[in-house]
Amino acid sequence: MNTYHLPAGSTADGDYDTVVTPATAGWTYSGLKVLALQPGGTATFATGDAETLVLPLSGGCTVTCDGEVFEVQGRRNVFSRVTDFVYVPRDAEVTVASASGGRFALPSARCERRLTARYGPAEDVPVELRGSGQASRQVNNFCTPETFEADKLIACEVITPGGNWSSYPPHKHDEAKDGEAELEEIYYFEVSDQDGIAWQRVYGTPERPIEVSEAVRSGDVVVIPHGWHGPSAAAPGYDLYYLNVMAGPGEDRAWLISDDPAHAWVRSTWAPEDLDPRLPLSSAVEKEGDDAQ
Protein backbone atom coordinates (compact mmCIF):
# COMPACT_ATOMS: atom_id res chain seq x y z
CA MET A 1 0.00 0.00 0.00
CA ASN A 2 1.21 3.52 -0.79
CA THR A 3 1.96 5.18 2.56
CA TYR A 4 0.54 8.48 1.33
CA HIS A 5 -2.79 6.96 0.23
CA LEU A 6 -5.03 5.94 3.15
CA PRO A 7 -8.03 3.90 1.96
CA ALA A 8 -11.42 4.43 3.58
CA GLY A 9 -11.57 2.79 6.99
CA SER A 10 -7.83 2.15 7.26
CA THR A 11 -7.40 4.80 9.98
CA ALA A 12 -10.77 4.31 11.73
CA ASP A 13 -10.84 4.50 15.53
CA GLY A 14 -14.08 4.13 17.49
CA ASP A 15 -16.59 6.80 16.43
CA TYR A 16 -14.09 8.21 13.93
CA ASP A 17 -14.10 6.85 10.37
CA THR A 18 -10.87 8.72 9.59
CA VAL A 19 -8.04 9.78 11.90
CA VAL A 20 -5.01 11.68 10.54
CA THR A 21 -2.87 13.47 13.10
CA PRO A 22 0.44 15.29 12.70
CA ALA A 23 2.09 12.30 14.37
CA THR A 24 0.57 9.69 12.05
CA ALA A 25 1.25 11.83 8.97
CA GLY A 26 4.86 12.43 10.03
CA TRP A 27 4.62 16.20 10.04
CA THR A 28 3.86 19.11 12.40
CA TYR A 29 0.58 20.95 11.81
CA SER A 30 -2.29 19.52 9.74
CA GLY A 31 -4.86 17.01 10.98
CA LEU A 32 -8.27 15.58 10.07
CA LYS A 33 -10.82 13.36 11.77
CA VAL A 34 -14.22 12.31 10.46
CA LEU A 35 -16.74 11.75 13.25
CA ALA A 36 -19.66 9.37 12.55
CA LEU A 37 -22.68 9.70 14.86
CA GLN A 38 -25.76 7.51 15.00
CA PRO A 39 -29.17 9.24 15.50
CA GLY A 40 -29.11 10.74 18.96
CA GLY A 41 -25.33 10.29 19.15
CA THR A 42 -22.96 12.56 21.06
CA ALA A 43 -19.18 12.88 21.12
CA THR A 44 -16.97 15.05 23.32
CA PHE A 45 -13.33 15.77 22.53
CA ALA A 46 -10.54 18.11 23.56
CA THR A 47 -8.93 20.24 20.86
CA GLY A 48 -5.57 20.30 22.63
CA ASP A 49 -3.07 22.49 20.80
CA ALA A 50 -5.06 22.55 17.52
CA GLU A 51 -7.76 24.90 16.26
CA THR A 52 -10.53 22.80 14.69
CA LEU A 53 -13.62 23.08 12.52
CA VAL A 54 -16.83 21.07 12.77
CA LEU A 55 -17.88 20.71 9.13
CA PRO A 56 -20.92 18.54 8.30
CA LEU A 57 -20.41 16.05 5.48
CA SER A 58 -23.94 14.71 6.02
CA GLY A 59 -26.51 15.61 8.65
CA GLY A 60 -26.81 18.48 11.10
CA CYS A 61 -25.67 18.90 14.68
CA THR A 62 -25.29 21.12 17.71
CA VAL A 63 -21.81 22.13 18.80
CA THR A 64 -21.12 23.16 22.39
CA CYS A 65 -17.88 25.00 23.17
CA ASP A 66 -16.81 27.58 25.76
CA GLY A 67 -20.34 27.77 27.17
CA GLU A 68 -21.92 28.51 23.78
CA VAL A 69 -24.23 26.27 21.79
CA PHE A 70 -24.17 26.54 17.99
CA GLU A 71 -26.96 25.07 15.85
CA VAL A 72 -25.60 23.71 12.56
CA GLN A 73 -28.07 22.94 9.77
CA GLY A 74 -25.61 20.84 7.80
CA ARG A 75 -26.61 19.06 4.59
CA ARG A 76 -27.77 15.72 3.20
CA ASN A 77 -24.43 15.12 1.51
CA VAL A 78 -21.43 17.02 0.19
CA PHE A 79 -22.99 17.47 -3.26
CA SER A 80 -26.36 18.82 -2.11
CA ARG A 81 -25.35 22.08 -0.45
CA VAL A 82 -22.59 24.38 0.70
CA THR A 83 -22.75 23.87 4.46
CA ASP A 84 -22.53 25.99 7.56
CA PHE A 85 -19.85 25.09 10.11
CA VAL A 86 -18.33 25.97 13.49
CA TYR A 87 -14.79 27.04 14.40
CA VAL A 88 -13.57 25.89 17.82
CA PRO A 89 -10.26 27.10 19.31
CA ARG A 90 -7.30 25.26 20.77
CA ASP A 91 -7.46 24.31 24.48
CA ALA A 92 -11.22 23.73 24.39
CA GLU A 93 -13.63 20.92 25.22
CA VAL A 94 -16.17 20.42 22.45
CA THR A 95 -19.37 18.37 22.32
CA VAL A 96 -21.00 17.46 19.01
CA ALA A 97 -24.54 16.04 19.16
CA SER A 98 -26.78 15.00 16.27
CA ALA A 99 -30.47 14.16 16.67
CA SER A 100 -30.71 12.53 13.24
CA GLY A 101 -27.10 11.30 12.96
CA GLY A 102 -24.46 12.24 10.45
CA ARG A 103 -20.79 12.46 9.55
CA PHE A 104 -18.73 15.48 10.50
CA ALA A 105 -15.25 16.42 9.27
CA LEU A 106 -12.93 17.90 11.91
CA PRO A 107 -10.07 19.57 10.01
CA SER A 108 -7.45 20.96 12.39
CA ALA A 109 -4.12 22.74 12.65
CA ARG A 110 -1.71 23.01 15.56
CA CYS A 111 -1.41 26.70 16.41
CA GLU A 112 -0.33 29.27 18.99
CA ARG A 113 -3.18 31.79 19.25
CA ARG A 114 -6.46 30.96 20.94
CA LEU A 115 -9.28 32.64 19.03
CA THR A 116 -12.99 32.64 19.92
CA ALA A 117 -15.47 29.93 18.95
CA ARG A 118 -17.57 31.12 16.01
CA TYR A 119 -20.35 30.04 13.65
CA GLY A 120 -19.79 30.18 9.87
CA PRO A 121 -23.05 30.63 7.92
CA ALA A 122 -23.35 28.80 4.61
CA GLU A 123 -24.54 32.02 2.97
CA ASP A 124 -21.19 33.66 3.77
CA VAL A 125 -19.08 30.98 2.05
CA PRO A 126 -17.67 32.33 -1.25
CA VAL A 127 -18.21 29.89 -4.12
CA GLU A 128 -15.49 30.24 -6.75
CA LEU A 129 -15.68 28.74 -10.24
CA ARG A 130 -12.13 27.98 -11.29
CA GLY A 131 -10.46 26.76 -14.48
CA SER A 132 -12.01 26.25 -17.89
CA GLY A 133 -13.49 23.52 -20.06
CA GLN A 134 -12.66 20.06 -18.72
CA ALA A 135 -10.51 21.67 -16.03
CA SER A 136 -13.54 23.52 -14.61
CA ARG A 137 -14.37 23.00 -10.94
CA GLN A 138 -16.11 24.63 -7.99
CA VAL A 139 -14.20 25.77 -4.89
CA ASN A 140 -16.05 26.50 -1.63
CA ASN A 141 -13.69 28.87 0.20
CA PHE A 142 -15.15 28.50 3.69
CA CYS A 143 -11.89 28.79 5.66
CA THR A 144 -9.29 30.43 3.45
CA PRO A 145 -7.15 33.42 4.49
CA GLU A 146 -9.34 35.95 2.69
CA THR A 147 -12.68 34.61 3.94
CA PHE A 148 -12.45 33.38 7.56
CA GLU A 149 -10.10 34.18 10.43
CA ALA A 150 -7.94 31.40 11.88
CA ASP A 151 -4.40 31.20 13.23
CA LYS A 152 -2.90 28.48 11.02
CA LEU A 153 -5.72 26.46 9.46
CA ILE A 154 -6.61 26.77 5.76
CA ALA A 155 -9.45 24.62 4.41
CA CYS A 156 -11.68 24.53 1.36
CA GLU A 157 -13.91 22.14 -0.58
CA VAL A 158 -13.53 21.36 -4.27
CA ILE A 159 -16.31 19.81 -6.37
CA THR A 160 -15.37 18.53 -9.82
CA PRO A 161 -18.04 17.46 -12.37
CA GLY A 162 -17.71 13.95 -13.77
CA GLY A 163 -15.14 13.80 -16.58
CA ASN A 164 -13.26 16.93 -15.43
CA TRP A 165 -9.83 17.46 -13.89
CA SER A 166 -9.03 19.68 -10.92
CA SER A 167 -5.91 20.51 -8.91
CA TYR A 168 -4.59 21.33 -12.35
CA PRO A 169 -2.05 22.42 -13.51
CA PRO A 170 -0.09 20.38 -10.96
CA HIS A 171 1.26 22.65 -8.26
CA LYS A 172 3.15 22.57 -4.98
CA HIS A 173 3.55 24.52 -1.75
CA ASP A 174 6.48 22.97 0.10
CA GLU A 175 8.99 25.86 0.20
CA ALA A 176 8.93 29.25 1.87
CA LYS A 177 9.94 31.60 -0.92
CA ASP A 178 8.56 34.45 -3.02
CA GLY A 179 5.17 33.38 -4.33
CA GLU A 180 5.06 30.09 -2.40
CA ALA A 181 4.23 29.06 1.16
CA GLU A 182 5.22 25.88 3.00
CA LEU A 183 2.00 23.97 3.73
CA GLU A 184 1.26 20.34 4.65
CA GLU A 185 -1.91 19.18 2.91
CA ILE A 186 -4.59 16.52 3.38
CA TYR A 187 -7.06 15.53 0.65
CA TYR A 188 -10.24 13.79 1.84
CA PHE A 189 -12.39 12.38 -1.00
CA GLU A 190 -16.04 11.53 -1.62
CA VAL A 191 -17.51 10.40 -4.95
CA SER A 192 -21.15 10.82 -6.03
CA ASP A 193 -21.93 7.09 -6.09
CA GLN A 194 -20.92 4.28 -3.76
CA ASP A 195 -19.26 2.53 -6.70
CA GLY A 196 -17.68 5.72 -8.09
CA ILE A 197 -13.95 6.22 -8.52
CA ALA A 198 -11.55 9.07 -9.18
CA TRP A 199 -7.78 9.40 -9.55
CA GLN A 200 -5.12 11.38 -7.67
CA ARG A 201 -1.52 12.08 -8.68
CA VAL A 202 1.36 13.39 -6.54
CA TYR A 203 4.98 13.43 -7.73
CA GLY A 204 8.24 14.90 -6.55
CA THR A 205 11.76 15.73 -7.66
CA PRO A 206 14.97 13.68 -7.50
CA GLU A 207 15.92 15.68 -4.40
CA ARG A 208 12.51 15.18 -2.69
CA PRO A 209 10.90 12.09 -4.20
CA ILE A 210 7.25 11.17 -3.69
CA GLU A 211 4.93 9.18 -5.93
CA VAL A 212 1.17 8.68 -5.69
CA SER A 213 -0.91 7.50 -8.63
CA GLU A 214 -4.02 5.98 -7.08
CA ALA A 215 -7.68 5.32 -7.71
CA VAL A 216 -9.55 7.01 -4.86
CA ARG A 217 -13.03 6.33 -3.53
CA SER A 218 -15.35 7.83 -0.94
CA GLY A 219 -13.61 8.07 2.43
CA ASP A 220 -10.07 7.81 1.05
CA VAL A 221 -7.37 10.24 2.13
CA VAL A 222 -4.11 11.32 0.47
CA VAL A 223 -1.51 13.10 2.61
CA ILE A 224 0.93 15.40 0.82
CA PRO A 225 4.03 16.45 2.78
CA HIS A 226 5.70 17.87 -0.34
CA GLY A 227 5.77 17.60 -4.11
CA TRP A 228 3.66 18.51 -7.11
CA HIS A 229 0.03 17.41 -6.76
CA GLY A 230 -2.57 17.11 -9.47
CA PRO A 231 -4.52 16.28 -11.32
CA SER A 232 -7.47 15.09 -9.29
CA ALA A 233 -9.52 13.45 -12.03
CA ALA A 234 -13.26 12.73 -11.78
CA ALA A 235 -14.26 9.70 -13.83
CA PRO A 236 -17.06 10.32 -16.36
CA GLY A 237 -20.43 9.81 -14.67
CA TYR A 238 -19.13 10.45 -11.14
CA ASP A 239 -18.81 13.90 -9.57
CA LEU A 240 -15.84 14.25 -7.22
CA TYR A 241 -15.64 16.07 -3.89
CA TYR A 242 -12.54 16.66 -1.85
CA LEU A 243 -11.81 18.56 1.32
CA ASN A 244 -8.40 20.24 1.46
CA VAL A 245 -6.79 20.81 4.86
CA MET A 246 -3.57 22.84 5.00
CA ALA A 247 -1.27 24.39 7.59
CA GLY A 248 2.40 25.25 7.89
CA PRO A 249 5.11 27.11 9.80
CA GLY A 250 4.84 30.52 8.11
CA GLU A 251 4.16 33.57 10.26
CA ASP A 252 1.56 34.67 7.73
CA ARG A 253 -1.41 32.43 7.04
CA ALA A 254 -0.98 32.44 3.27
CA TRP A 255 -2.05 30.00 0.54
CA LEU A 256 0.61 30.51 -2.14
CA ILE A 257 1.44 27.90 -4.78
CA SER A 258 3.91 27.28 -7.61
CA ASP A 259 2.73 25.56 -10.78
CA ASP A 260 4.84 22.82 -12.33
CA PRO A 261 6.70 24.79 -15.04
CA ALA A 262 6.11 21.97 -17.53
CA HIS A 263 2.35 22.51 -17.36
CA ALA A 264 1.86 26.11 -16.20
CA TRP A 265 1.21 27.27 -19.77
CA VAL A 266 -2.21 25.59 -19.69
CA ARG A 267 -3.60 28.43 -17.54
CA SER A 268 -3.02 30.91 -20.38
CA THR A 269 -5.44 28.96 -22.58
CA TRP A 270 -8.40 29.29 -20.20
CA ALA A 271 -11.22 31.69 -20.97
CA PRO A 272 -13.96 32.46 -18.43
CA GLU A 273 -16.68 31.90 -21.03
CA ASP A 274 -15.53 28.29 -21.39
CA LEU A 275 -16.51 27.24 -17.87
CA ASP A 276 -18.37 23.93 -17.67
CA PRO A 277 -22.09 24.85 -17.85
CA ARG A 278 -22.85 22.28 -15.11
CA LEU A 279 -21.22 24.60 -12.60
CA PRO A 280 -21.91 25.53 -9.90
CA LEU A 281 -22.97 22.09 -8.70
CA SER A 282 -24.13 23.41 -5.33
CA SER A 283 -24.84 26.57 -3.34
CA ALA A 284 -26.08 27.51 0.13
CA VAL A 285 -29.56 26.40 -1.01
CA GLU A 286 -30.27 22.68 -0.58
CA LYS A 287 -30.90 20.82 -3.83
CA GLU A 288 -34.17 19.00 -4.29
CA GLY A 289 -34.14 15.25 -4.95
CA ASP A 290 -30.37 14.79 -4.93
CA ASP A 291 -29.56 11.14 -4.18
CA ALA A 292 -25.77 11.40 -4.28
CA GLN A 293 -24.07 9.42 -1.54
Backbone torsions as a table, in degrees:
resi	resn	phi	psi	omega
1	MET	NA	138.3	176.0
2	ASN	-67.6	126.8	-174.5
3	THR	-69.1	-14.1	179.1
4	TYR	-94.4	-12.5	177.9
5	HIS	-106.7	118.8	-176.7
6	LEU	-112.3	101.2	-178.2
7	PRO	-61.7	155.8	179.5
8	ALA	-51.5	132.8	177.8
9	GLY	85.9	-14.4	-174.1
10	SER	-72.8	-17.4	178.2
11	THR	-117.1	15.7	-176.2
12	ALA	-62.7	147.7	179.4
13	ASP	-153.9	103.7	179.2
14	GLY	63.2	-123.9	-179.3
15	ASP	-75.1	-2.2	-174.7
16	TYR	-105.0	119.1	177.3
17	ASP	-71.5	-29.4	-177.6
18	THR	-136.3	134.3	174.8
19	VAL	-137.9	111.3	173.2
20	VAL	-126.0	117.5	178.3
21	THR	-114.7	164.7	174.6
22	PRO	-55.4	-36.0	-179.4
23	ALA	-67.5	-44.5	-178.4
24	THR	-72.1	-28.7	178.6
25	ALA	-81.7	-16.0	-179.3
26	GLY	78.8	29.3	177.5
27	TRP	-136.1	-153.6	-166.3
28	THR	-119.5	-31.6	-165.4
29	TYR	-119.7	-52.0	-165.2
30	SER	-82.0	141.6	176.6
31	GLY	-146.6	162.2	177.3
32	LEU	-156.0	131.9	168.0
33	LYS	-125.9	151.5	173.0
34	VAL	-121.2	113.4	-177.0
35	LEU	-91.8	127.3	177.9
36	ALA	-111.3	120.1	-179.3
37	LEU	-116.8	134.2	171.3
38	GLN	-74.7	162.3	176.0
39	PRO	-52.7	129.6	-176.9
40	GLY	81.3	3.3	-175.9
41	GLY	-76.1	153.4	179.7
42	THR	-140.0	142.1	174.2
43	ALA	-138.1	138.9	177.0
44	THR	-121.2	134.4	179.6
45	PHE	-144.4	158.0	174.9
46	ALA	-99.9	135.5	-179.6
47	THR	-78.1	-19.3	-179.8
48	GLY	60.8	-131.3	-176.9
49	ASP	-94.6	20.1	-175.3
50	ALA	-125.2	128.1	168.2
51	GLU	-70.2	147.3	-168.5
52	THR	-144.0	149.6	172.2
53	LEU	-110.8	149.3	167.5
54	VAL	-109.0	106.5	-172.1
55	LEU	-120.3	109.0	-179.6
56	PRO	-64.1	129.9	167.8
57	LEU	-91.8	-37.4	171.8
58	SER	-153.0	139.1	-179.9
59	GLY	90.0	170.1	176.5
60	GLY	-116.9	173.1	-175.8
61	CYS	-161.8	171.3	164.3
62	THR	-113.2	142.9	179.3
63	VAL	-121.9	124.6	179.2
64	THR	-112.4	125.4	-177.9
65	CYS	-155.6	134.3	176.9
66	ASP	52.8	38.5	177.0
67	GLY	79.0	1.0	177.8
68	GLU	-107.8	147.7	176.4
69	VAL	-116.5	124.7	-179.0
70	PHE	-111.6	128.6	176.7
71	GLU	-92.7	123.8	-176.4
72	VAL	-116.5	117.9	-178.9
73	GLN	-66.3	-42.3	-179.5
74	GLY	71.8	-150.8	-175.0
75	ARG	-161.8	164.9	178.4
76	ARG	-71.5	-38.0	177.1
77	ASN	-163.3	174.4	-172.8
78	VAL	-70.4	-15.1	-179.7
79	PHE	-95.7	-11.2	-172.6
80	SER	-87.9	-23.0	-171.9
81	ARG	-166.7	150.6	163.0
82	VAL	-77.5	128.2	-170.9
83	THR	-98.3	159.6	165.7
84	ASP	-81.2	169.7	-174.5
85	PHE	-160.6	174.6	177.9
86	VAL	-132.1	136.5	171.4
87	TYR	-96.7	130.8	174.8
88	VAL	-124.1	140.4	-172.4
89	PRO	-83.6	172.8	171.7
90	ARG	-63.8	161.4	176.8
91	ASP	57.2	44.3	-179.6
92	ALA	-130.7	154.6	168.9
93	GLU	-105.0	129.9	-171.5
94	VAL	-125.8	136.5	173.7
95	THR	-119.7	128.1	176.3
96	VAL	-113.3	125.8	179.7
97	ALA	-129.4	141.5	-178.3
98	SER	-136.3	115.5	-179.2
99	ALA	-64.9	-38.8	-176.4
100	SER	-102.1	-2.7	-178.4
101	GLY	85.1	164.0	179.2
102	GLY	166.5	-176.5	179.1
103	ARG	-126.3	133.1	-169.8
104	PHE	-132.7	119.3	176.8
105	ALA	-76.7	139.3	178.2
106	LEU	-123.4	72.8	175.4
107	PRO	-68.3	143.3	-173.9
108	SER	-147.2	162.6	176.2
109	ALA	-148.5	128.8	172.8
110	ARG	-62.3	137.6	-172.5
111	CYS	-151.9	175.7	-179.3
112	GLU	-105.3	-46.0	-175.7
113	ARG	-78.6	144.2	173.1
114	ARG	-105.8	107.1	179.1
115	LEU	-92.1	179.0	-178.3
116	THR	-88.8	150.1	173.7
117	ALA	-65.9	138.3	-175.6
118	ARG	-147.0	154.0	175.4
119	TYR	-97.9	137.1	176.3
120	GLY	-111.4	106.3	-179.6
121	PRO	-67.4	144.3	177.3
122	ALA	-60.4	-35.5	-177.4
123	GLU	-66.2	-17.9	-179.7
124	ASP	-93.9	-0.5	-178.5
125	VAL	-82.7	116.5	177.8
126	PRO	-68.6	129.9	176.7
127	VAL	-104.0	116.2	-177.5
128	GLU	-106.5	133.1	172.8
129	LEU	-101.0	118.2	-169.0
130	ARG	-119.8	149.4	175.0
131	GLY	87.7	-156.3	-176.3
132	SER	-164.7	151.5	175.7
133	GLY	53.5	-130.7	-179.2
134	GLN	-79.1	3.9	169.9
135	ALA	-106.7	17.5	178.4
136	SER	-78.7	139.8	175.8
137	ARG	-155.4	168.7	179.8
138	GLN	-110.2	134.0	178.4
139	VAL	-121.7	121.6	176.7
140	ASN	-96.4	103.5	-171.6
141	ASN	-90.0	67.3	-172.7
142	PHE	-80.4	-25.3	-179.3
143	CYS	-142.9	57.7	175.9
144	THR	-105.2	163.9	-172.9
145	PRO	-56.9	-31.7	-177.3
146	GLU	-83.9	-12.1	-168.6
147	THR	-118.2	-23.6	-175.4
148	PHE	-153.5	133.6	-176.5
149	GLU	-77.9	131.7	170.9
150	ALA	-150.2	171.8	179.1
151	ASP	-85.9	-52.2	-178.8
152	LYS	-124.3	-30.6	-168.1
153	LEU	-70.6	132.9	170.1
154	ILE	-125.4	129.9	-180.0
155	ALA	-148.8	144.9	176.1
156	CYS	-153.1	166.0	174.5
157	GLU	-114.5	142.1	175.9
158	VAL	-124.2	130.5	176.8
159	ILE	-119.7	124.3	-174.8
160	THR	-118.3	120.9	178.3
161	PRO	-61.6	149.2	179.4
162	GLY	-52.0	133.4	-178.9
163	GLY	91.0	-7.8	-178.4
164	ASN	-100.4	163.7	176.4
165	TRP	-113.2	142.2	171.8
166	SER	-133.2	-174.6	-167.4
167	SER	47.6	48.5	-174.0
168	TYR	-143.1	135.6	1.6
169	PRO	-61.1	157.1	176.0
170	PRO	-57.0	142.8	-174.5
171	HIS	-144.4	171.0	177.3
172	LYS	-144.6	163.5	173.1
173	HIS	-152.3	71.1	-177.5
174	ASP	-125.2	10.7	177.8
175	GLU	-135.4	143.1	173.6
176	ALA	-91.2	102.4	-179.4
177	LYS	-155.4	175.9	179.6
178	ASP	-56.2	124.0	176.8
179	GLY	81.7	3.6	-179.7
180	GLU	-145.6	141.2	176.6
181	ALA	-115.6	152.2	177.4
182	GLU	-88.4	113.2	-176.1
183	LEU	-139.0	128.5	167.8
184	GLU	-77.3	144.3	-176.3
185	GLU	-137.1	141.4	174.2
186	ILE	-117.0	132.7	169.9
187	TYR	-108.4	124.1	172.8
188	TYR	-113.9	127.7	-170.2
189	PHE	-110.5	145.8	162.8
190	GLU	-138.5	145.3	-179.0
191	VAL	-120.8	149.8	-167.4
192	SER	-77.4	18.1	173.6
193	ASP	-157.8	145.7	-177.2
194	GLN	-62.5	-22.2	177.1
195	ASP	-98.7	2.4	-175.1
196	GLY	-73.0	153.2	178.5
197	ILE	-132.6	161.4	172.1
198	ALA	-145.1	-173.6	-175.7
199	TRP	-142.3	139.4	179.9
200	GLN	-129.7	135.4	179.0
201	ARG	-120.9	136.1	169.5
202	VAL	-137.2	136.3	178.7
203	TYR	-148.0	155.1	-174.4
204	GLY	-117.7	-152.2	179.4
205	THR	-122.2	166.3	176.0
206	PRO	-56.6	-32.8	-178.6
207	GLU	-76.6	-31.9	-178.6
208	ARG	-134.8	75.8	-174.7
209	PRO	-71.5	147.0	170.5
210	ILE	-162.6	144.6	-179.8
211	GLU	-147.6	119.1	172.7
212	VAL	-132.8	125.2	173.0
213	SER	-144.4	89.2	-165.4
214	GLU	-132.9	141.6	163.8
215	ALA	-71.3	132.5	179.7
216	VAL	-121.0	148.4	-178.4
217	ARG	-131.2	175.2	-178.9
218	SER	-56.7	130.9	179.5
219	GLY	91.7	-8.8	177.9
220	ASP	-73.5	155.0	177.2
221	VAL	-131.0	142.5	167.9
222	VAL	-123.0	127.9	177.6
223	VAL	-103.1	136.5	-172.7
224	ILE	-126.8	95.5	178.2
225	PRO	-76.3	-26.8	179.9
226	HIS	-168.0	173.0	174.3
227	GLY	100.1	165.9	176.1
228	TRP	-72.5	135.9	176.3
229	HIS	-131.4	138.0	-174.5
230	GLY	124.8	151.8	3.7
231	PRO	-84.0	164.5	162.3
232	SER	-104.0	112.4	-171.0
233	ALA	-108.1	126.1	176.0
234	ALA	-90.7	123.2	179.1
235	ALA	-64.8	145.1	176.5
236	PRO	-53.0	133.7	179.7
237	GLY	93.6	-10.4	-176.3
238	TYR	-131.1	112.4	173.7
239	ASP	-70.0	148.6	-175.8
240	LEU	-119.2	133.3	173.3
241	TYR	-117.1	138.5	164.7
242	TYR	-143.0	145.5	175.6
243	LEU	-100.2	124.6	176.2
244	ASN	-100.6	130.3	177.4
245	VAL	-124.0	124.1	-175.4
246	MET	-136.8	147.6	171.8
247	ALA	-165.5	156.4	-179.4
248	GLY	-161.7	-175.2	-171.4
249	PRO	-82.9	-8.6	-173.9
250	GLY	-59.4	145.3	176.9
251	GLU	-65.4	-35.6	176.9
252	ASP	-93.5	136.7	175.5
253	ARG	-81.7	92.1	-173.1
254	ALA	-130.2	139.0	177.4
255	TRP	-108.5	91.5	-176.6
256	LEU	-122.9	132.2	-174.1
257	ILE	-126.6	159.2	170.4
258	SER	-118.7	128.2	174.9
259	ASP	-74.8	148.5	170.0
260	ASP	-60.1	120.0	-176.9
261	PRO	-56.8	-26.6	-179.4
262	ALA	-68.0	-22.3	-174.5
263	HIS	-123.9	-1.8	-175.7
264	ALA	-60.3	-28.0	-177.6
265	TRP	-59.2	-23.9	-176.6
266	VAL	-58.7	-35.5	-178.6
267	ARG	-57.1	-35.0	-176.4
268	SER	-69.2	-11.8	-179.7
269	THR	-92.4	-6.9	-174.7
270	TRP	-82.4	135.7	175.0
271	ALA	-123.0	136.1	-177.0
272	PRO	-56.2	-33.2	-177.6
273	GLU	-70.5	-9.1	-179.3
274	ASP	-97.2	13.8	176.8
275	LEU	-59.5	145.2	177.2
276	ASP	-58.6	124.0	-175.9
277	PRO	-66.3	-12.0	176.0
278	ARG	-72.0	-16.1	-177.5
279	LEU	-88.3	148.1	-3.0
280	PRO	-75.8	149.6	178.6
281	LEU	-83.9	-18.1	178.9
282	SER	-154.8	165.6	177.7
283	SER	-148.4	-168.8	177.5
284	ALA	-72.4	-8.7	178.7
285	VAL	-94.9	127.6	-178.7
286	GLU	-63.9	134.1	175.3
287	LYS	-72.0	151.1	174.6
288	GLU	-91.7	136.1	170.0
289	GLY	64.9	29.1	178.6
290	ASP	-89.1	119.4	-176.5
291	ASP	-103.0	11.5	-179.1
292	ALA	-58.5	145.0	-178.6
293	GLN	-81.3	NA	NA
